[in-house]
Amino acid sequence: MTRHVRSWAIAALAVFALAGAATRSLAGIIYTVTNDLTHQSEWSLAGTITLSGDGTFNNARAVKAWDITASKTGSPSHRYSNVLSDASVLSAGTLEATASDLKLGGGSFLIFYATLPNVGDASMSQLRWVNNGDQSVYTGKWAGTDLWLSEANSANAYSPSVGGLWTVASGGTPISIPEIDPAGIGSVLALVTGALGLLERRRLKTA
């Protein structure tokens, strides 16, 4: 076996060995936003909210992405998304992310803002969930006009409300990334070293 062929064989062996040592790490969860038709004045919501992972969070840093569109028959649709310029998110209280649901705790809020050209005020366009007892608010606003506005106690302001928690999104889809298992690196090195020794013995025997 020539040195060139040996190099390719070793490289291929190392790739396969490392692939075997790889594990999957949770990089986030993508949820489908809740479409609460009861309180949206004939508007419909569709889109996703991405969290950094599961757990209980008390600020907006866990929210990595969002892309939500409000639509209504006979009206222009409106998009709220982190990919748009000057978009922002604000959250306080608790966000409870599980494998299947994203819930907003009592006394908590989640707001997605969109700053529009020639408007310049993010509060003019927003999706807002405020789970705050008798002062709860669920609203969608665009360019200063309310698409819908629901103000009532927690259970009546937002339909997907159970035990004081609002399910703002569900149907979690995990995002995973490959990473090398440290425990497997020793096995990979042993395998490659053994292959090198075998190829060298064959070379000497041929010589």
Number of C-alpha atoms within 10 A of each C-alpha: 10 7 10 8 10 16 12 11 14 15 13 12 16 18 12 11 18 18 15 15 19 16 14 12 13 13 14 20 25 26 24 23 23 21 18 18 13 14 19 20 15 14 20 17 22 14 19 21 22 23 26 19 20 21 14 17 20 14 17 19 12 19 20 16 16 22 18 19 16 22 17 15 9 6 9 8 13 17 18 22 22 19 11 13 11 14 18 20 21 14 22 17 18 21 29 18 24 16 16 17 23 30 22 28 22 19 17 21 23 22 19 23 23 26 21 17 10 7 12 13 14 18 17 18 26 25 21 20 23 25 28 18 17 13 13 22 21 23 20 24 20 22 19 13 10 14 21 16 16 18 16 17 15 25 18 17 25 26 16 18 17 11 9 17 21 26 22 22 23 20 17 22 15 19 16 13 11 13 13 15 15 11 9 15 16 11 15 20 14 11 14 16 13 12 17 16 11 11 16 14 12 12 14 8 8 8 6
